[in-house]
Amino acid sequence: MIIIIFPRGLFMSYTEGLRHFKERPVHVACPVCAHRADQKAGKLRKDATLECPACGLLFRPSECWCIGG
């Protein structure tokens, strides 16, 4: 019988992997000033209100044509 012991921090659990996928940065450009900024993928999926750091415009991802890339 062979027992293999892995260090705890070496492999991530399934839920940690989902959290990293949800929190990954996605490039979003402001629909008015075209400033590109990173937003969390979870906020985009929930269609939460985003704020442009350059001009302060509040917009939703569903209203924006410039997500990704």
C-alpha positions as CSV (number, residue, x, y, z in Angstrom):
1,M,0.0,0.0,0.0
2,I,1.4,3.4,-1.0
3,I,0.3,6.6,0.7
4,I,1.1,9.9,-1.1
5,I,0.9,13.1,1.0
6,F,0.7,16.4,-0.9
7,P,1.5,19.7,0.8
8,R,-1.7,21.6,1.5
9,G,-1.0,24.7,-0.5
10,L,0.1,22.9,-3.6
11,F,-3.3,22.1,-5.0
12,M,-6.4,24.3,-4.9
13,S,-9.8,23.0,-4.1
14,Y,-12.7,23.1,-6.5
15,T,-14.3,26.1,-4.7
16,E,-11.1,28.1,-4.7
17,G,-10.8,27.4,-8.4
18,L,-14.3,28.8,-9.0
19,R,-13.5,31.9,-6.9
20,H,-10.4,32.6,-9.0
21,F,-12.4,32.2,-12.2
22,K,-15.1,34.6,-10.9
23,E,-12.6,37.2,-9.7
24,R,-10.4,37.2,-12.8
25,P,-9.9,40.6,-14.4
26,V,-11.7,41.4,-17.7
27,H,-10.9,44.4,-19.8
28,V,-13.8,46.9,-20.1
29,A,-13.7,50.1,-22.1
30,C,-15.9,53.1,-21.1
31,P,-18.6,53.7,-23.7
32,V,-18.1,57.5,-23.5
33,C,-14.3,58.1,-23.1
34,A,-13.0,54.7,-24.2
35,H,-10.8,54.4,-21.1
36,R,-9.9,50.7,-20.6
37,A,-10.0,49.3,-17.1
38,D,-10.0,45.9,-15.5
39,Q,-13.2,44.7,-13.8
40,K,-14.0,41.5,-12.0
41,A,-15.7,38.9,-14.2
42,G,-18.3,38.2,-11.4
43,K,-19.5,41.8,-11.6
44,L,-19.9,41.5,-15.4
45,R,-21.9,38.3,-15.1
46,K,-24.2,39.8,-12.5
47,D,-24.7,42.9,-14.7
48,A,-23.7,45.2,-11.8
49,T,-23.2,48.9,-12.3
50,L,-19.6,49.8,-13.2
51,E,-17.9,53.2,-12.8
52,C,-15.3,54.5,-15.2
53,P,-12.2,55.5,-13.2
54,A,-11.3,58.3,-15.8
55,C,-14.6,60.1,-16.3
56,G,-16.8,58.7,-13.5
57,L,-19.6,57.5,-15.8
58,L,-21.9,54.8,-14.3
59,F,-22.9,52.1,-16.8
60,R,-24.0,48.5,-16.9
61,P,-22.2,45.8,-18.8
62,S,-25.3,45.0,-20.8
63,E,-25.3,48.6,-22.2
64,C,-21.6,48.4,-23.2
65,W,-20.4,47.2,-26.6
66,C,-16.7,47.2,-25.6
67,I,-16.2,44.3,-23.2
68,G,-13.3,41.9,-23.6
69,G,-10.1,41.9,-25.6
